[in-house]
Amino acid sequence: MNNFQYSRATDVTDAIRLLAANPGARLIAGGTNLIDLMKENVERPSRLIDISRLPLRKFEETADGGLRIGALVPNSDLAYHPLIEQRYPLLASAILAGASAQLRNMASVGGNLMQRTRCAYFYDTATPCNKRNPGSGCSALDGLNRNHAILGTSASCIATNPSDMSVALAALNALVHIAGPAGERVIALTDFHRLPGDAPHVDTNLGAGEIITAIELPSRGFAQNYSYLKIRDRLSYAFALISVAAALDLNGNAIREARLALGGVAHKPWRSLEAEAALRGKAATPDHFSHAADLLLQGATARAHNGFKIELARRAIVRTLTQAADATPQSQSHKKIA
Amino acid sequence: MAEAAHQIAERIPINLVVNGVGRTLNLVPWTTLLDALRDHLALTGTKKGCDHGQCGACTVLVDGRRVNSCLTLAVMMDGAEVTTVEGLASDGTLHPLQQAFIDQDAFQCGYCTSGQICSAAGLLAEGHARDAGEIRELMSGNLCRCGAYPNIVAAIQQAMGRP
């Protein structure tokens, strides 16, 4: 870990001021990803600005029946909060599918959105990586790319976003509240993360000097018919090869509305409004689910080792939608896939 | 930049209550809680395994919650109460989890054991594990390369009163 200076922000305005005054500084909250990256010399901040004591830990009901969650709420507190368990169980399930109990106790909601890819080449400072060292090349394109993206890739980067929480937030149309030098703004979670394009070193649309203050969930939680299915190389405590967040609003067996997001396949949670529209008004049957999977996976391309992900994703989508329709969501502790 | 930072880096005074005892330390900011415990307070019960949050050997309780001390900066913990494996027994009586690990033969080499026991203490306090499957899932942040998992689960069940 490089040597750095340390400041403790007194409030959000102070954090924004410290960021502006210290190019090369990083915010730190839970630290679970940043400290690891610093130990690997991937991140070498000149200063850490400790925001962990800022008053951003509230759960507030919004005027339109949604919920606003402070950016510093630990992941575990979010997953086990009674309002989340009751109204947004898809989010609770996705969070509990990720990391370990210790890490969930430490990691903040805002930090989860800011976590960086686990691409092995991004971590390995001896290899070229456009995300770590812009312009140096992508070692994954012709390297070991079994874990890498199949959608939204570019010639510069095929890394995936590692978050489970973000996949559920994308499906739930969550919003991200941001404060910065120019004031406050709100953007959709689906617009928060970026595709790599020719600037894979820029993970998100958070501007210089900006800080996440909260996430907001709209009122619709799809608490009756949902499932989060995560496929990985071991039963727990591993990043997704494929994950699927599915949420349905059913009238009998007819789909009034469907939400579908994929993790482990792209540089951001992957949604297709076309795939969701194709389910609207249809019966909740495997045929229709399969058609939606085809639409969601349209344009998927594989490299040498990750071709299996396309078929795995197709099957996982159908399975997850079936679990959602049957109101038998995937358990995150008993891993038999029903 | 790193060299410049090094020259002007100040040691930062922090107060911790470790296993019930108030301690004051002056630390450079890049000291992890794990290194503070082991190198500055000579509490070597907490183990450094991977040092990257992947193995759980460094698990301690901070304000009653289990965390990976290797991914925690000590300066950020100013004012916190830390419990390590050395602080679980009281008045010469083993913590029920410590006794259960002995009764169930829940370790072989022992390197992961302090982390397993502290993590299990956190798990019991959280109250979300109701059966063996949930214990396994919620203990997945603690690896045991000897493979003593069945006995670890049995020990935790014993401490829970065998649900």
Interface residues (C-beta under 8 A of the other chain):
Chain A: M1 N2 N3 F4 Q5 Y6 G24 I28 G31 T32 I35 D36 M38 K39 R44 S46 R47 L48 D50 S52 S76 Y80 A99 S100 A101 Q102 L103 N105 M106 L235 S236 Y237 Q332 S333 H334
Chain B: M1 A2 E3 A5 H6 I8 A9 I12 V28 P29 W30 T32 D51 H52 G53 G56 T59 R65 R66 V67 N68 L71 T72 L73 V75 M76 S119 G122 L123 E126 H128 G133 E134 R136 E137 L138 M139 S140 G141 N142
